[in-house]
Amino acid sequence: MRCPPAHGGRQPGTRHITEALLAFSLALGAWAGEPAGPAQAISLQAQHQQWVEDQLLCAQGSVRVSYQDIRLQCDEIEVDLSTMKLRASGRVVLDQADSRMACDRLEFDLRKKVGTLYAVDAFLPPTYYFRGAELEKLDETHYRIKDGLFTSCQLTTDAPPWSIDVAEATLEIEGYGHFRGVSMRVQGVPVFYTPRLLWPIKRDRAAGFLVPNFGFNDRHGAYLGTAFFWPVSRAFDTTFYLDLYSKDYVGIGDELRWAPAENARGSLQLYTLRDPATNHWEWKAFGKHSQLLAGGYSIKGQIDETSDLDFFRRFERSADRNTRPDLFSFLTLSRTWGAQSVNLRSDHRRRVYETLTGQTTPPPDLVLDRLAEVEYRLRSTRVGATPLYVSLVALGDALRVERSETLTGQYGRLDVFPTVSLLTSGLPWLSLTPTIGGRETYYTRRYELDANRRPVRFADEALARSYWTGGLSLVGPSVSRIWELASGNKLKHLVEPRVEYSYISNPGDQRIIPVFDEKDSVLVANRCRWIIGNRLFYKEGAAGSREVASLELYQDYSFTGPLTYARPPLEESRKGPFTAALRTTPWQGLSIDVRASAGPFAGSMRNTSLTSSLARGASNVALTWSSTYDPLKARMTASQAVLSGALSPSGGRWRLETRMVYDFQNRLALDQRYAFRWRGSCWSAFAEYRDYRAPGLNSRDYRISIDLTGLGTFLDIHGGLDSSP
């Protein structure tokens, strides 16, 4: 049964309302012989409508149909109320939940909410668009499409930035898409073809193979890397890696990530690589975990270990790895309440020294193991209503050290370091703060020295070390002056002299003390530092004042030993270098820091430095320059500059980044990095080039990657260009 052709004017059996809408409700249950419910009501609005045998409803002109979560618009419609099937044509738009489909013609079953659309443009959640000859809705989550394109770019009359042309595909929302006859296109130009493709179509994480990485460098040859992602649960996922190289290297890895609670998260990267030269599998592991617990407790941990760091240095040729020679793993449990904290700690540090050219055997590693430590800390706390403030650090350690074949051993250490300071009321322009402390450290073993007074092994003899510390801080008298400018704003200049005195007594022969960290090394001191500080403040209107510039002049003086040692013809001196430090922030986004040290002899420059940065919107530039001088030879011994910056228009799609480290002394660019980012409406691209030059490491690397919105990384190419072994 079909509707008769539509004609102008009033038709027999037709209710015609000019320039108006007729709304009525029909009950699905009534036509099915079941009670009607509110959720089953159909609402139809149209300019013209007619009945055929009281079963077929025909409507034309601005048709609007509503049924449960379905909204339908079209020019003409036929609804068979016995089957709840409809046919619509002419500017058809079907909305259901988050999806929208526009087509020329539609056949749809309202009861089952399935049907077929012809010549269709569709939006499918979360971010996908389809345009093609036919789209069939199989159920609430499954679709079948024919002869069309699939993309996450909004569809217009022009070719989208990227699309996947398919002969046929079956899609499952929050599932996978099975594509057949796939052609990847960029601006309508085909760039890739595959007979079949499986891809996740999910808001949430989905298991599946990731886009392969590939590249080339002359050290390892061509490279192909593939990965499989597996979301084990909402709080845990993992990615497996397989890397193949044309020069017979094979890499296998796994990255695990977890977040079991809101304040707990961590990751672990495991990787093993077959070395074709030795046929051995080298490995490395790196992971972190942090978690906040109730009651002020927190857990932090890190693992960083490898079977052969020298091998991975050569293989990766990474500047970051080569400038970080230490492998450090730790686990801490801490609790903080008020000014107090307790820390339980265990850590392992291994410093690996690189095998230099000409060495037949690698130098021994330095291993420092903190097997266990309990530490108590009390931050500076006022004692009752007195002006006294007390602080305390106390700890107990079980330590193990490997410095050489003979200088290896395990021992215990107890350390207590209390300090007391007095905060005087004084005058508002003058403050005086004296501090006194004492440190007592007990070792279960000590170093045994050879004839040249150098440590060679551990001796089973306990050792107690103690020394006193003292300090005095005098600030003032401070003077200031305020200028009122013609604009009504104000400038304030503050001159604030300070004297800082520090004292550390002699703890005895330090060569017999086992050195593990900074607590074991003591620098005897009896010195003071005078400082003249100048600070400039700017106040605009009713807003608060801000510091726009400061200039500090300072120098150290020792009351006992020299601070500057003799280098004939220059004599030793108890004075340290004279230093000037200028910092200024004339306006928001600009900062400049200039420092210079000289002396203590006239004309003997020691070092200079300049640090500046400027930021405007999304763009910025920063410059750091430092130089050191030999006062005896009156010439520069080192000079390096670091220039970095980023250029991007405000709200723009592109961003250019650069960084350069230049050695003026050797006239060599040590590190160059250039990167370009582009963010399109439905895709993004990244390109990077880096050239690193340092003793033992010459590396030129590149990377190009393209991400497609909704699909993830489509292309990731990286490799090396250098020819060094």
Beta strands, then each sheet from edge to edge (+ up, - down):
strand 1: 14-16
strand 2: 22-27
strand 3: 41-46
strand 4: 48-52
strand 5: 56-67
strand 6: 70-80
strand 7: 85-96
strand 8: 99-109
strand 9: 114-124
strand 10: 128-137
strand 11: 142-151
strand 12: 162-172
strand 13: 175-186
strand 14: 189-201
strand 15: 208-209
strand 16: 213-217
strand 17: 221-233
strand 18: 236-245
strand 19: 250-261
strand 20: 264-275
strand 21: 280-292
strand 22: 297-306
strand 23: 326-337
strand 24: 340-351
strand 25: 366-382
strand 26: 388-402
strand 27: 408-422
strand 28: 431-443
strand 29: 446-449
strand 30: 455-459
strand 31: 463-475
strand 32: 479-484
strand 33: 490-504
strand 34: 525-539
strand 35: 546-558
strand 36: 578-584
strand 37: 590-598
strand 38: 605-616
strand 39: 619-630
strand 40: 635-647
strand 41: 654-663
strand 42: 668-679
strand 43: 683-694
strand 44: 697-708
strand 45: 712-720
sheet 1: 1+ 4- 5+ 3- 2+
sheet 2: 1+ 4- 5+ 6- 7+ 8- 9+ 10- 11+ 12- 13+ 14-
sheet 3: 15+ 17- 16+
sheet 4: 15+ 17- 18+ 19- 20+ 21- 22+ 23- 24+ 25- 26+ 27- 28+ 31- 33+ 32-
sheet 5: 15+ 17- 18+ 19- 20+ 21- 22+ 23- 24+ 25- 26+ 27- 28+ 31- 33+ 34- 35+ 36- 37+ 38- 39+ 40- 41+ 42- 43+ 44- 45+
sheet 6: 29+ 30-
end
